[in-house]
Amino acid sequence: MGKVGLVLGGGAVRGLAHLGVLKVFERHRIPIDRIAGTSMGGAIGGLYAAGVLPDTLEHFIQMTPKYRLIDIGIRKRGLIAGNSIYAAVNKLLSEQGKHSVRIEDLPMKFKAVSVDLMEGKQVIFDKGDLLMALRATTAFPGIFSPLMYEGMMLVDGGVLNNLPVEELDRENVQLVIAVDVAREHEKKPPRNFIEVVYRSYSLMTAERKRSSLRLADVVIRPEVGHIPAFDFTKWQECIEAGEEAAERIIDELKLQIAQQSRING
């Protein structure tokens, strides 16, 4: 069977639509060989690559009080330290028997994208501590404190590359699926400074994202553009949007996988 690569883009709470897509893939037994992701896509992709099932992740979101996930304070480099969030994620990994798991030991190949503010360059996590990679790829500038790691100041990969299709190493995959949850054009004005910053980054990376989409064989676009990027009360709506979008293309996807399997023997 031809190898299938999956790319999960950034999109803040809208990125929870990736869970819905993965739920459909699980139901239809779509085989994923490797994942690349940025921001929320990197977080969900990394946990899935570690063997955490979509239903387990959904239950984790449902049962974790939102006040336990946010530790707000006055900090030089971000409103939120992120310690509470990642402590909860670490607990989830431990419960799944994945405490301190390394990326190179995952059952599925995985890459997370981050950006070093010191050098202004993209940083790819394809080995090392998984939780460290998840923290780096989701450190949204101005909201979460950057991650200081090996002399680098790491922030959300969406600053430069919000849909890292090219990181899949096309020579090793026969079919690339990209899930795009970001939107550059929105009719509603930003509600607060966080959404102003987020939308600004989306606009700045829009052209690169369009180039990335041209490299994908199948593109899934959940209908989440109407959901405010940081409205976590809409988490379930985002997941459902992902399920609906994946179901719409599932027959086409199965056909393409079958065709690639015949071509590649």
N, C-alpha and C positions, 0 to 999 in steps of 0.2 A: 504494500500500500504506500502511495506517495506520502511524504511527510508534510504535515500541515503546521504552518506557523500562525500565531495569533498576536496581533498588536492592539494594545488597549491604551487609548489616549487619556490625557488629563481632562478634568472638567469639574473639579470640586465635588459637591454632592451629586451632580449629574453623573459622575463616574460610577455611582452605584448601579447605574443601568448595566454595567458590565456583569454584575451578578446575575441579572435576568438573562443576559445572553448565555452565560455559562450554564445556567439551569437548563436552558433549552438544549444546549450542546450535550449535557449529561443525559437528558431524556432520550435524545436521538443518537447517543453514542458516537458523537463526532470526535475523532481521535486528534488530539493536539500534541504535537511533538515538542514545541518550544514556544515561549512567550517573551515578548518585549513590551515594556510598559513605562509610562511616565505618570507621576503624581498619583492620583487615585487609581488610575489604570495600573501603575506599577505596584501599588499596595495590594490590590485585589489579585493581580496577576502573580505576584510573588507568593501570596498565601495559597492560591490555587496550585501553583507549581510545587508547593510544599506538600500538597495532598489534602489541604483543607477544602472540603466540598462546599459548593455554593449555598446549600441549605444550612450548613453549619455556620457559615459567615452571616447569612441572613438572620439566623437565630441569635448570633452574637450581637448584631446591631440592635435587634429588637429588645434584647434583655439587658443591655448595658445602658444605665441611666446617662443621659447626655451630660449632666453636671459632673460626672466622674471622668469624662473624657477631656475636659477643658480646664487648664490651670492658668488663669489669666492673671497678669501682673504687669507692673511697669518694668520693661526690660529695654536694654539699649538696642537690641536687634530684632525684636519681635514681640507681639502682644502675648503670645502663648509659647510656653517652654516646650510643650509636647510630651512632658514626662508621663502624665497620666494616661494619655492616649497609648503611648508605646508600652507602658506597663500592662495595660489591658490586652494589647496585641501579643505581648510576650507571654502572658498568662494563657491566652488562647493557644498559642503554639505549644506551650508546655503540656496543656491538656491533650493535645494531639500527638504527643510524643516527639515534638520537634524543637525542644528547648535548645537554644544556641546552635541551631542548624546552620550549616554553611551552604551557600548557593551551589557550589560544585557537587554537593552531596544530594541535591534535590532529585526526585524521580523524573523531573522534566527540566529541560534547559531553560534558563531564565536570564533576562537582562533588565536592569532598571536604569533609567537615565536620570542623572543629576547634573548640576552646573556648579563649577567652582567660581565664586565671585572674585577671588584673588587673581585668577588668570583669565577669566572670561571665557572659559572653554567647557565643553561637554565632558562629563565623566560617566563612564559606563561601569556599573557594578555587575560583573558576571562571575564573580567569585568572592569569597569572604562571608562574613556574618550577614545572614538574611535580614535580621531586624535593623542592622545598621543601614543596609541598602534601602529598606522601606522608609526609614526615617529621613534619609538624604533626599529621596525622590519626592517626598511629600512636604518638604520644608518650604512652604509658600512664602515668598519674601514679604516682610512687613506683618505677617500674621504669625507664623511659627519662627522661632529662633533658628538661624542657620546651624548646621551641624559642623563643628570643628573636627576635622579628621585628617590625620597625616599631613598637617600643614595647609590643608585646604579649608575654605569656608563654603560648605555645600548647601545649595538650595534646590527647590523644586525644578525638575528637568524641563518643565513646561516653559521656563523662561527662554529657552532656545529651541526646544524640540518637543512639541506636545503630542506628536504621533510618530514614534520612532520606527517606521517601517523598515528603513534601510539597515537597522541594527539586527535584523533577523538573519543575516548571512544567507542571501538568496540561493547560493550554491547548494545549501543543505536542506532547502525546503522546496517542494513542488507547488504548493498552494499557500497564498498569503491572505489571511482575513484581517481586515482592519476595522476596529469599532471606534467611530468618531462621535464623541459626546459634546465637543466644544462648539460654540456658535459665535461667529464674528459679528453678525448683524442681528440686533435685538431691538424690538420696537419699544419696550419699556425702558425708562431711564434707570440707571443704577440707584439702589436704595440707600447706599452708604459708601463710605470711603473704601471698604474692603471690596465691594463690587466694582467700584471705579478702577481700582488697581487690577483686579482680575480681568476686567474687560479690556483694559489697556494692553495687558500681556497677550490676550487672545488676538487682538488686532495686529500686534507686532509680529506674531508668529504665524499669521494666517497664510502667507505666501508659501512658507516652508511646509505647512501642513498640506496645502494643495498639491505641492510637488510629491509629498510622501504618499498621498492618496493615489496618485497615478501609478505607484509601484505595487499597489495591492490588487489581487485578483477579485476579491469579494469585499465590498464595503457595507457595513451595517451602521445605520444612523438612527438610533433611538430618538423618539420625539420627546426631547427634554428641554428644548430651547425656551419654553415658557416658564420653567422652574428656576427661581433665583439660585445662583450658583452656590450660595452658602446657607440655604434654607434646609436644615437637616430634618425639619418636620415632614419633608416631602420624600423621605428615603424610600418608602414603600412604593410611591408613585414612580420613582425612578427605576426601581427594580422591575416593576410591571411593564414600563415602557421598553426596557431592554428585552424582556420576554417577547413582547408583541413584535418588535423589530426583527428579532431572530427567527421567530416563527414564519414571518413573511418571506424570508429568503432561504428557509431550511431545505426546501426541495431543490432549488438551484444549487445550493451548497453541496448537497449529497451527490447531485449529478456531476459537479465539477470534481469532487473527490474520486468518484468512480472512474471518470475519464482519466484523471491523473494516474490512478492505480493501473489502468490498462496500458497507458503509455510507458510507465516505469516498470511494468512487469510485476 
